[in-house]
Amino acid sequence: MEPEILMSTDVFSAMRQSIIDGAPDTASSLAQQAIAAGTAPLEAIDKGYVPGMQDVGEQFARGQMFLPDMMASAEAMRSAMSILDPALRKLGAERPMAGTVVLGTTKGDIHEIGKILVGTLLTAHGFLVHDLGVDVAGEKFAAKARELNADIIGVSALLTTTMRNQKAVIDALEQSGLRSQVKVMVGGAPVTRRWADEIGADGYAPNAMSAVALARELMQQKQEAMPLHI
Ligand code: B1M
């Protein structure tokens, strides 16, 4: 193997390990080094930090890791993201506004890392993103969409028990008379395209990059559905 390739593989595996160890200082310092060396922030996330999180989830499922360990890993991930996020967002500042998105994690669910990543990449690709945070009720999504005249609502869910609250967001939009104006996209580890169809969402994305492609597609659908102003 070429020495350079070997070096970057080592960095990605150190990033992965910093998440498994729940080491925020190491995680952020590796992110700083990666940016200084010209590594694309998305590559660091995809090849280093996210595989670390996946490993943590598998160890937790096998009973080899406990809740405090998982929290420490999440803290390490946040610490790395605090360095990588501004670098990703810089791209978005140079692009025209692609659309307005209201984003959040469903009621009863406090997982936020994937949602933050989706928000960062949408911003990096020119979307104006309003992140409502975690544990968000359907009515709150609908109220914010009305206030901002949003184009898209993005709802994340990481638990099989909170997935059904994605449907509650669609119900709240229907009740407030906004459903025809706002597109709804859903995602999160247990979410599938089939589930999205079942609840009447407009789209499903399996990861943050495909969420950007989906948001663009939904914007196009909105524009095509708009009556012509003569
Ligand atoms: Co929790 N947790 N957790 N957890 N946690 C999972 C999800 C779990 C799969 C772990 C496991 O058992 N293997 C499991 C869920 C089982 C299930 O329901 N099927 C689980 C459990 C059980 C729990 C608790 C119930 C544990 C307990 O208390 N006994 C509890 C629930 C708390 C609650 O929400 N009410 C809990 C708590 C926590 C912490 C607080 C400790 C912490 C979250 C901290 C935080 O976010 N600030 C945590 C973590 C870190 C995880 C794992 C390990 C990692 C999640 C993560 O950040 N992944 C997770 C295991 C796993 O997923 N492998 C697990 C990295 C992130 C980049 O990926 O979030 O999937 P992800 O996002 C992806 C895609 O899904 C997609 O794009 C992202 C980037 O590519 N995506 C979207 C996400 N949202 C999208 C929205 C879109 C489009 C795409 O459009 C809008």
Boltz pocket constraint, residues with backbone or C-beta under 6 A from the ligand:
constraints:
  - pocket:
      binder: B
      contacts: [[A, 50], [A, 53], [A, 54], [A, 55], [A, 56], [A, 57], [A, 58], [A, 60], [A, 61], [A, 67], [A, 70], [A, 71], [A, 73], [A, 74], [A, 108], [A, 109], [A, 110], [A, 111], [A, 112], [A, 113], [A, 114], [A, 115], [A, 117], [A, 118], [A, 153], [A, 154], [A, 155], [A, 156], [A, 157], [A, 158], [A, 159], [A, 160], [A, 161], [A, 185], [A, 186], [A, 187], [A, 188], [A, 189], [A, 190], [A, 204], [A, 205], [A, 206], [A, 207], [A, 208], [A, 209], [A, 211]]
      max_distance: 6.0
